[in-house]
């Protein structure tokens, strides 16, 4: 008991010293979220500082929903359901539903990230009309965002590990057919989260990414290498591809903005990595505000099903949308950000709405509108908390096309009992040179 008391006291002292707020009811977590729960009791106080944080997760598998929203009772819950989810419920009334579970807020991050965020309060700055960020230490730059650009930058620079390797699968599901499953190995190293670096400048590197197809055999060995700077509106992204059948490395200048992904059959675009990614300069971003909404969260059941993906995919990949019985939604506070296409810029999406989790800054949902202002595509990120990062990270991202009545999924594969391998230091740059692709061609 005494040991637990000391741990709890230490956690409280840390919180008070980092946040430094005068009143407890104004206290924020080190990541900028509200420490307290909601007045109605649906959203709990932040749980990331509790002693049991290292064991959170598996106990969710046997829990039952508090209630389920479908087309028949949607009107009773509209105020807490994002427009994108409402559109899916109305589009597919016979099969779509939203099971709502008890909410949990387990997110916590390394202390050195918290310390960097504290520095960013006085250091991080927007430049180039909000299209760049400079003088940022390795953490989210704006824990108390004042405008839409700051909120979007928090999403783009949210912590998702320093060096990470995962195996993924992707597939397109249409009402009358399903594409073949493509699996890949993905490695990335996030230079922005190099612990010891100083404040960032305009040419700060965000990450290096290498994605290599592992199946089917006709595509196996094909690869994409990306060098992604933080400020892509100022410093251009560099990308190279290796196509196994051609056995040569080529520049890939088209991997930006609205470039369609061939494997997604055009349903997902290049700037929808993590639901939204890349340069922010195409849109004028407005901070709508913070709202308590039903969003995908703590998807342990989905994660466990992917341990046996080959046998579970038929159950998961149902027509029109993934099987709702394998998904989990909770009520959480999210920052709502709207992006309207700037005059003179070109993109299929005239307007975008992002729902950013207050505890992780990840986009949990996105709504994308066509040139006539109609809701065209709805994206959902089914995430969970990973102690090995530590932090919140995706299990699967789903991209719905309401016009085509189809969806594209990219999810993690679990191998040897885990979905991701992490290291807490950045990789050598030599591991992400174009010559690495050339070596693939000699294997």
C-alpha positions in Angstrom: 0.0 0.0 0.0 2.8 2.4 0.9 4.6 1.7 -2.3 1.5 2.3 -4.4 0.8 5.5 -2.4 4.3 6.8 -3.3 3.9 6.0 -7.0 0.5 7.8 -7.1 2.0 10.8 -5.2 4.9 10.9 -7.6 2.6 10.8 -10.6 0.5 13.7 -9.1 3.7 15.8 -8.4 4.9 15.2 -12.0 1.5 16.3 -13.4 1.5 19.5 -11.3 5.1 20.4 -12.1 4.7 19.8 -15.9 1.3 21.5 -16.3 1.7 24.2 -13.7 -1.9 25.2 -13.5 -3.2 27.1 -10.5 -6.6 25.3 -10.2 -7.2 21.6 -10.2 -10.4 21.9 -12.3 -8.2 23.5 -15.1 -5.6 20.8 -15.0 -4.4 19.4 -18.3 -2.5 16.3 -19.1 1.0 16.7 -20.4 -0.4 16.1 -23.9 -2.8 19.0 -23.5 -6.1 17.0 -22.9 -8.5 17.8 -20.1 -7.5 15.9 -17.0 -11.1 15.6 -15.7 -13.9 13.5 -16.9 -17.2 14.8 -18.4 -20.0 16.1 -16.2 -22.4 13.3 -17.5 -19.9 10.6 -16.3 -19.6 9.0 -19.8 -16.0 10.2 -20.3 -13.6 9.3 -17.4 -10.8 11.3 -16.0 -7.4 10.7 -17.6 -6.2 7.2 -16.7 -2.7 7.3 -18.3 -1.1 8.2 -14.9 -2.5 5.3 -12.9 -0.5 2.4 -11.6 -2.5 -0.1 -13.6 -1.6 1.5 -16.9 0.8 -1.2 -17.9 -1.9 -3.9 -17.8 -4.7 -2.1 -19.6 -6.2 -3.8 -22.7 -7.0 -7.5 -22.6 -9.8 -7.0 -20.0 -11.9 -5.2 -22.7 -12.3 -8.4 -24.7 -15.2 -9.8 -22.7 -17.1 -6.5 -22.2 -20.5 -5.9 -23.7 -21.8 -2.6 -25.3 -23.6 -0.1 -23.1 -26.0 0.4 -26.0 -26.0 0.1 -29.8 -26.9 2.9 -32.3 -28.5 1.9 -35.6 -30.9 3.5 -38.2 -33.9 2.8 -36.0 -32.7 4.9 -33.0 -30.2 7.3 -34.7 -32.4 10.3 -34.1 -32.0 9.8 -30.3 -28.2 10.0 -30.6 -27.5 12.4 -33.4 -26.0 15.0 -31.2 -23.2 12.7 -30.2 -22.7 10.9 -33.6 -20.3 12.5 -36.1 -21.9 13.2 -39.5 -19.7 10.5 -41.2 -21.1 7.8 -38.9 -24.6 9.1 -39.4 -24.2 8.8 -43.1 -23.0 5.2 -42.9 -26.0 4.3 -40.6 -28.4 5.9 -43.1 -26.7 4.5 -46.2 -26.7 0.9 -44.9 -29.6 0.7 -42.4 -29.9 -3.1 -42.7 -26.4 -3.9 -41.6 -24.5 -0.9 -40.2 -24.6 -0.3 -36.4 -22.4 1.4 -33.8 -21.8 -0.5 -30.6 -21.0 1.9 -27.8 -18.9 0.7 -24.9 -17.7 2.2 -21.6 -15.0 4.8 -22.3 -11.4 4.5 -21.2 -8.5 7.0 -21.5 -5.3 4.9 -21.1 -3.0 7.0 -23.3 0.4 7.8 -21.8 3.7 8.7 -23.5 7.4 8.8 -22.6 8.5 11.4 -20.0 11.0 12.9 -22.5 8.1 13.6 -24.9 6.2 15.3 -22.1 9.3 17.4 -21.4 9.6 18.4 -25.0 5.9 19.4 -25.1 6.5 21.7 -22.1 9.3 23.4 -24.0 7.1 23.8 -27.1 4.7 25.9 -25.2 7.2 28.8 -25.4 9.1 27.7 -28.4 7.1 26.1 -31.3 6.0 28.7 -33.9 4.0 28.6 -37.1 5.6 30.1 -40.2 4.6 30.7 -43.9 0.9 31.5 -43.1 0.6 28.4 -40.9 2.0 26.0 -43.5 5.2 25.4 -41.6 6.2 24.8 -38.0 9.6 25.7 -36.6 11.4 25.8 -33.3 9.6 22.6 -32.1 11.2 20.0 -29.8 10.3 16.3 -30.2 6.6 16.4 -29.1 3.3 17.9 -30.3 4.1 21.6 -30.9 0.8 23.2 -29.7 -0.7 21.4 -26.6 -3.2 24.3 -26.3 -4.1 25.0 -29.9 -5.6 28.4 -30.8 -6.4 27.8 -34.5 -7.0 25.1 -37.0 -3.4 25.0 -38.3 -2.0 24.4 -34.9 -4.5 21.5 -34.3 -3.6 19.9 -37.7 0.1 20.2 -36.9 -0.5 18.4 -33.6 -2.0 15.5 -35.6 0.8 15.4 -38.2 3.5 15.4 -35.5 1.8 13.2 -32.9 4.0 10.5 -31.3 3.7 7.1 -33.0 7.0 5.7 -31.9 10.6 6.6 -32.8 11.5 3.6 -35.0 8.8 1.0 -35.9 8.4 -2.1 -38.0 5.0 -3.7 -38.8 3.4 -6.1 -41.2 0.2 -4.9 -42.8 -2.6 -6.1 -45.1 -4.8 -4.2 -47.4 -7.9 -5.0 -49.4 -10.8 -3.3 -51.3 -14.3 -4.6 -50.6 -17.1 -3.9 -53.0 -20.7 -5.0 -52.7 -20.2 -7.8 -55.3 -16.5 -8.6 -55.1 -13.3 -8.3 -53.1 -9.8 -7.6 -54.3 -6.9 -9.9 -53.5 -5.2 -9.2 -50.2 -1.9 -7.5 -50.4 0.6 -7.8 -47.5 3.6 -5.7 -46.8 6.4 -5.0 -44.4 6.7 -1.4 -43.3 9.6 0.2 -41.6 9.9 3.8 -40.5 12.3 6.0 -38.6 11.0 9.3 -37.2 13.7 11.9 -37.2 11.4 14.4 -35.6 11.4 12.3 -32.5 15.1 12.0 -32.1 15.3 12.6 -28.3 18.5 14.6 -28.2 17.9 17.1 -31.0 17.3 20.8 -30.4 14.5 23.0 -31.8 13.5 22.2 -35.3 14.2 24.4 -38.3 12.4 24.6 -41.6 14.1 21.6 -43.2 13.6 19.3 -40.2 13.0 15.7 -41.4 9.8 14.0 -40.2 10.5 10.4 -41.1 12.0 7.9 -43.5 9.6 5.1 -44.6 10.2 1.9 -46.5 7.3 -0.3 -47.6 8.0 -3.7 -49.2 5.3 -6.0 -50.6 5.5 -9.6 -49.3 2.5 -11.1 -51.1 1.0 -12.0 -53.6 4.0 -13.5 -55.4 3.5 -11.4 -58.5 4.0 -8.2 -56.5 6.4 -9.5 -53.9 9.6 -7.5 -53.6 8.0 -4.3 -55.0 8.8 -1.4 -52.7 8.3 2.3 -52.0 10.8 4.5 -50.2 9.8 7.9 -48.9 11.8 10.7 -47.3 9.2 12.9 -45.6 10.2 16.3 -44.2 8.1 18.1 -41.6 7.4 21.1 -43.8 6.4 19.6 -47.2 5.0 22.8 -48.4 8.5 24.2 -48.3 10.8 21.2 -48.6 9.6 18.6 -51.1 9.0 15.0 -50.2 11.3 12.6 -52.0 10.1 9.1 -53.1 11.4 6.2 -55.0 9.8 3.0 -56.2 11.0 -0.4 -57.1 8.7 -2.6 -59.3 9.7 -6.3 -59.0 8.7 -7.1 -62.6 10.8 -4.2 -64.1 13.7 -4.7 -61.7 14.7 -1.0 -61.6 14.5 1.9 -59.1 12.5 4.9 -60.3 11.7 8.3 -58.8 8.1 8.6 -57.7 7.3 12.3 -57.9 3.5 11.8 -58.0 3.3 10.5 -54.4 1.6 13.7 -53.0 -1.7 15.3 -52.4 -4.5 13.7 -54.5 -2.4 10.9 -56.1 -4.6 7.8 -56.0 -3.2 4.6 -54.5 -3.4 1.8 -57.1 -3.8 -0.8 -54.4 -6.9 1.1 -53.0 -8.5 1.3 -56.5 -8.6 5.1 -56.1 -10.7 5.0 -52.9 -7.7 6.3 -50.8 -5.4 9.2 -51.9 -1.8 9.8 -51.1 -2.5 12.5 -48.4 -4.8 10.1 -46.4 -2.0 8.3 -44.6 -3.3 8.3 -40.9 -6.5 9.8 -42.5 -4.7 13.0 -43.2 -1.0 13.6 -44.0 1.4 15.7 -45.9 1.4 19.4 -46.7 -1.2 21.6 -45.1 -1.1 24.4 -47.7 -4.0 23.3 -49.9 -6.6 24.1 -47.2 -7.6 26.9 -44.9 -8.0 25.2 -41.6 -10.6 26.3 -39.0 -10.8 25.1 -35.4 -14.5 24.3 -34.9 -13.9 23.4 -31.3 -13.9 20.5 -28.9 -16.9 18.1 -28.8 -17.8 14.9 -26.9 -18.6 12.4 -29.6 -18.9 8.7 -30.3 -15.8 7.6 -32.1 -13.8 4.4 -32.7 -11.5 3.7 -29.7 -9.7 0.9 -27.8 -10.2 -1.7 -30.5 -8.7 -4.7 -28.6 -11.2 -7.2 -30.1 -10.3 -6.2 -33.7 -6.6 -6.4 -32.8 -7.0 -9.9 -31.4 -8.9 -11.1 -34.5 -6.0 -10.1 -36.7 -3.8 -12.8 -35.0 -5.7 -15.2 -37.1 -6.4 -13.0 -40.1 -6.7 -15.7 -42.7 -9.5 -17.4 -40.8 -11.2 -14.2 -39.6 -11.1 -12.0 -42.7 -14.4 -13.5 -44.1 -16.1 -12.6 -40.8 -14.6 -9.1 -40.7 -14.8 -8.0 -44.3 -18.6 -7.9 -44.8 -20.2 -6.0 -47.7 -20.5 -2.2 -47.5 -18.5 -2.0 -44.2 -16.5 -4.1 -41.7 -18.5 -6.3 -39.4 -19.7 -4.0 -36.6 -19.6 -6.8 -34.0 -15.8 -6.8 -34.2 -15.5 -3.0 -33.7 -15.6 -0.8 -30.6 -16.8 2.8 -30.2 -16.6 5.0 -27.1 -17.5 8.6 -26.2 -14.5 10.8 -26.1 -13.6 14.5 -26.5 -12.3 15.3 -29.9 -11.0 18.5 -31.6 -13.1 19.1 -34.7 -11.1 20.8 -37.5 -12.5 21.9 -40.9 -10.4 22.4 -44.0 -11.7 24.4 -47.0 -9.8 24.2 -50.2 -7.9 27.4 -50.9 -8.6 29.4 -54.0 -6.3 28.4 -56.8 -5.6 24.9 -55.4 -6.8 21.7 -56.9 -8.0 18.6 -55.0 -10.9 16.2 -55.3 -12.0 17.1 -51.7 -13.4 20.6 -51.6 -13.9 20.3 -47.8 -12.5 18.0 -45.1 -13.5 17.6 -41.5 -11.1 15.9 -39.0 -11.9 14.5 -35.6 -8.7 14.6 -33.5 -8.5 12.6 -30.2 -7.7 15.0 -27.3 -5.5 12.3 -25.6 -3.4 11.3 -28.7 -4.0 13.9 -31.4 -4.6 11.1 -33.9 -7.4 11.5 -36.4 -10.1 9.0 -35.4 -12.4 10.0 -38.2 -12.4 12.1 -41.4 -15.2 13.4 -43.6 -14.3 14.3 -47.2 -16.7 16.4 -49.4 -16.8 16.6 -53.2 -16.8 19.8 -55.3 -20.6 20.1 -55.0 -20.4 20.0 -51.2 -21.8 16.4 -50.9 -20.3 14.0 -48.4 -18.3 11.6 -50.6 -16.0 9.6 -48.4 -15.8 8.7 -44.7 -12.6 7.5 -43.1 -12.4 5.8 -39.7 -9.3 4.8 -37.7 -9.8 1.9 -35.4 -7.0 2.3 -32.9 -5.8 0.9 -29.5 -3.2 1.6 -26.9 0.2 -0.1 -27.4 2.3 -0.3 -24.2 5.4 -1.1 -26.3 5.4 2.4 -27.9 3.9 3.6 -25.5 1.0 5.4 -27.1 -2.2 5.1 -29.2 -1.7 3.7 -32.7 -3.9 2.2 -35.4 -5.2 -1.3 -35.7 -6.9 -0.7 -39.0 -7.9 2.3 -41.1 -11.0 2.1 -43.2 -11.9 4.4 -46.1 -15.5 4.3 -47.2 -16.7 5.6 -50.6 -20.4 6.3 -50.3 -20.9 6.7 -54.1 -19.3 3.4 -55.1 -20.6 1.6 -52.0 -17.1 0.2 -51.4 -14.4 0.5 -48.8 -10.6 0.0 -48.6 -8.9 -1.3 -45.4 -5.3 -1.2 -44.4 -4.6 -3.0 -41.1 -1.9 -4.6 -39.0 -0.9 -8.2 -39.1 0.0 -9.9 -35.8 3.1 -12.2 -36.1 4.8 -14.0 -33.2 2.2 -12.4 -30.8 2.7 -8.8 -31.7 1.9 -6.3 -34.5 4.7 -3.8 -34.1 8.4 -3.9 -33.2 9.8 -0.7 -31.8 13.1 0.9 -30.9 13.5 4.1 -29.0 16.3 5.5 -31.2 16.2 6.6 -34.8 17.7 4.3 -37.5 20.8 5.0 -39.5 20.0 7.0 -42.6 21.8 4.4 -44.7 18.9 2.0 -44.1 16.7 4.3 -46.0 18.8 5.2 -49.1 17.6 4.4 -52.7 20.5 1.9 -52.8 18.4 -0.3 -50.4 15.8 -0.7 -53.2 18.5 -1.7 -55.6 19.6 -4.4 -53.2 16.0 -5.7 -53.2 16.3 -6.2 -56.9 19.4 -8.4 -56.5 17.7 -10.8 -54.0 
